[in-house]
């Protein structure tokens, strides 16, 4: 007989009955079969079976809490990972398998089938398969919301003029409208006495800055701020800002030039008037009618402020006038160009408030001899009785300072001219409501009426709310003494008529010249 070792003998395993259904099973800590164990214990109790996914229809991205939006295709690994991250109780069990169950793409439902293992008390491991349903809800992301709100910008152009009189700023605004330089902007906001232009493209913003530099004398300062940086691809995301500062001088401003600057401009007189601001600052000497142009780069190299602004103008009455012949102008000192478009004259004036009280007339020389005659009202600066906080002005002798500096002819009452004005201008932003800005803008409108060459650079529109004369081109129908703009110089404004809308016709902006 062969001897069998005890270790090689088959061992008898003791079997027990399930405490629920009575099926013969191997002993386990719960004393229940697998079927009864699944019926009594749910290892997925802490895992939600219904969830919500937020989806942006504009950029087709999903929200990954707390605030990140990620792109993921349907039934992709990225979308599956996003769904699993939203299941809070998944950390309590061991995830074995996960996958999508096919649903209709337009159903706004995503079903994920999960297989998990959970360990019960006593070391029993239970496997369970269940389905989590995700409902897709539409929600606009922050980037798309800013884009729809016209506030999604990467470049900002800030235009400012820090001066008491802002007629140059109003002139620049009309140039932007005429040349449609603002077409690519995301938005335009009036802020701190200027305008902010928002752009999404760097090239569009740079083009705007180049346009401003070409049209008026400006100083440009550039800055940028880092928004994000990808260290793997070495990509930088910046926000750029251009600060465009317009020269603080406007038409009809009086300036006092330094000795060095006077020599560079052809030995012009120290006190001059600004009669136009375009690509450069155009100056005229009222004493000699000598003109000169100050480039913007030269101005910002040695900047200076205006000696007098139009708000300091005083009204005078012309008592006598004596023109200076062209042959006599040759003896006037100076090396610059002489403007023969202006009429140089000797003139005697009295302040209108002292007319009939003070018979002492003030003698001065003016470049307005082609416009003025005896009895006219004229606006000027009273330099002889004023004190100015200007270092260059203090260096001048009494012979270099005229008593009165005449600036412009006064045609009629300002309110009367405003009421008879049958044209208007467009604006990039809301019109200013304060009295100072309204006053400056009214002066700008008067400059357009008085200077034909000045208004050729601007689009002027007919005001449909004002009644037009029978023949606006006939100067006899209007007052010859008051300058006005004819109907032939006006453009038709946009008109939205209800009849066209009812018939389904498109309302198109008309840019044709109106017929008289």
HUTANOR-V226966 format. One record per pair of residues at least 6 apart in sequence whose ideal C-beta (glycine too) atoms are under 7 Angstrom apart, sorted by sequence separation. I is the first residue (numbers start at 1). GAP is how many residues later the second one is. If there is no record, write none. Layout:
BEGIN
i: [I;I]
gap: [GAP;GAP]
END
This chain:
BEGIN
i: [17;63;64;72;73;84;103;119;120;146;176;182;199;212;249;262;276;372;432;448;471;478;17;18;30;55;62;72;103;161;188;189;213;229;274;275;284;447;448;470;500;25;54;61;62;70;103;117;118;161;262;274;283;350;469;15;16;53;54;61;143;188;228;274;275;282;283;329;469;15;23;61;62;72;100;101;117;118;226;227;273;368;448;15;16;60;100;187;197;209;227;257;272;273;282;283;350;496;19;20;21;70;100;101;115;116;185;186;226;227;272;349;350;13;14;19;56;185;186;225;257;272;273;280;281;348;349;473;18;84;98;99;115;185;186;224;225;256;280;326;348;472;473;16;18;21;182;184;224;256;257;268;280;329;348;472;473;494;20;98;113;114;224;269;280;62;184;254;255;268;346;347;18;64;80;97;113;114;223;269;281;383;492;95;96;112;254;255;269;346;347;383;384;468;62;80;96;111;112;184;222;323;324;383;491;492;95;96;252;253;324;344;345;383;94;111;112;220;221;252;268;323;324;382;383;491;492;93;94;251;322;344;491;93;109;110;220;250;251;268;321;322;345;380;381;418;421;490;75;93;249;251;342;344;347;352;380;460;462;488;109;110;218;219;251;266;321;343;380;381;83;108;181;218;250;265;343;380;487;108;218;249;320;342;378;379;414;462;488;83;265;318;319;349;379;417;460;461;464;487;101;181;216;217;319;455;460;461;462;74;318;319;378;379;460;462;464;80;160;212;249;317;378;459;461;153;160;161;209;316;317;376;377;450;152;160;247;316;449;51;151;159;205;209;316;317;425;426;449;150;151;158;159;316;449;150;205;314;315;372;423;424;158;202;317;364;368;371;423;48;364;423;424;47;156;157;175;364;366;422;423;261;362;368;422;47;156;319;362;364;46;47;172;473;155;172;288;290;292;422;472;87;153;154;291;471;46;153;154;288;290;291;323;422;153;155;290;152;154;157;168;290;291;321;247;255;289;43;155;289;83;157;255;256;321;157;247;254;255;321;462;159;253;254;289;321;254;318;320;253;284;289;318;319;349;253;318;53;248;249;318;248;252;318;347;317;318;216;315;316;423;217;215;217;315;316;214;417;268;313;314;267;313;423;266;267;268;313;314;266;312;266;411;412;265;411;44;69;411;43;308;172;43;63;169;168;218;287;289;41;217;286;61;286;51;53;55;57;168;219;286;307;55;58;59;168;217;43;49;50;51;52;53;54;55;56;158;162;167;284;307;44;49;55;56;59;158;166;167;41;43;52;54;56;59;154;155;156;157;158;159;160;161;163;165;44;58;154;158;160;162;163;307;157;161;163;38;56;165;316;37;30;38;29;30;29;29;30;313;29;315;28;168;287;286;286;270;254;270;271;310;256;258;271;273;257;256;256;165;164;165;165;164;254;252;252;251;195;195;190;188;189;190;188;182;177;174;177;176;173;173;170;167;171;166;170;165;167;167;178;167;178;178;175;177;174]
gap: [6;6;6;6;6;6;6;6;6;6;6;6;6;6;6;6;6;6;6;6;6;6;7;7;7;7;7;7;7;7;7;7;7;7;7;7;7;7;7;7;7;8;8;8;8;8;8;8;8;8;8;8;8;8;8;9;9;9;9;9;9;9;9;9;9;9;9;9;9;10;10;10;10;10;10;10;10;10;10;10;10;10;10;11;11;11;11;11;11;11;11;11;11;11;11;11;11;11;12;12;12;12;12;12;12;12;12;12;12;12;12;12;12;13;13;13;13;13;13;13;13;13;13;13;13;13;13;13;14;14;14;14;14;14;14;14;14;14;14;14;14;14;14;15;15;15;15;15;15;15;15;15;15;15;15;15;15;15;16;16;16;16;16;16;16;17;17;17;17;17;17;17;18;18;18;18;18;18;18;18;18;18;18;19;19;19;19;19;19;19;19;19;19;19;20;20;20;20;20;20;20;20;20;20;20;20;21;21;21;21;21;21;21;21;22;22;22;22;22;22;22;22;22;22;22;22;22;23;23;23;23;23;23;24;24;24;24;24;24;24;24;24;24;24;24;24;24;24;25;25;25;25;25;25;25;25;25;25;25;25;26;26;26;26;26;26;26;26;26;26;27;27;27;27;27;27;27;27;27;28;28;28;28;28;28;28;28;28;28;29;29;29;29;29;29;29;29;29;29;29;30;30;30;30;30;30;30;30;30;31;31;31;31;31;31;31;31;32;32;32;32;32;32;32;32;33;33;33;33;33;33;33;33;33;34;34;34;34;34;35;35;35;35;35;35;35;35;35;35;36;36;36;36;36;36;37;37;37;37;37;37;37;38;38;38;38;38;38;38;39;39;39;39;40;40;40;40;40;40;40;40;41;41;41;41;42;42;42;42;42;43;43;43;43;44;44;44;44;44;44;44;45;45;45;45;45;46;46;46;46;46;46;46;46;47;47;47;48;48;48;48;48;48;48;49;49;49;50;50;50;51;51;51;51;51;52;52;52;52;52;52;53;53;53;53;53;54;54;54;55;55;55;55;55;55;56;56;57;57;57;57;58;58;58;59;60;60;61;62;62;62;63;64;64;64;64;65;65;66;66;66;67;67;67;68;68;68;68;68;69;69;70;70;70;71;71;72;72;72;73;73;74;75;76;77;78;78;78;78;79;79;79;80;80;81;81;81;81;81;81;81;81;82;82;82;82;82;83;83;83;83;83;83;83;83;83;83;83;83;83;83;84;84;84;84;84;84;84;84;85;85;85;85;85;85;85;85;85;85;85;85;85;85;85;85;86;86;86;86;86;86;86;86;87;87;87;88;88;88;88;89;90;90;92;92;93;94;94;94;95;95;96;109;115;119;120;126;127;130;130;133;134;134;134;134;135;136;137;144;145;145;146;147;151;155;156;196;233;234;239;240;240;240;241;246;249;251;251;252;254;255;271;273;273;274;274;275;276;277;279;280;280;281;282;282;284]
END
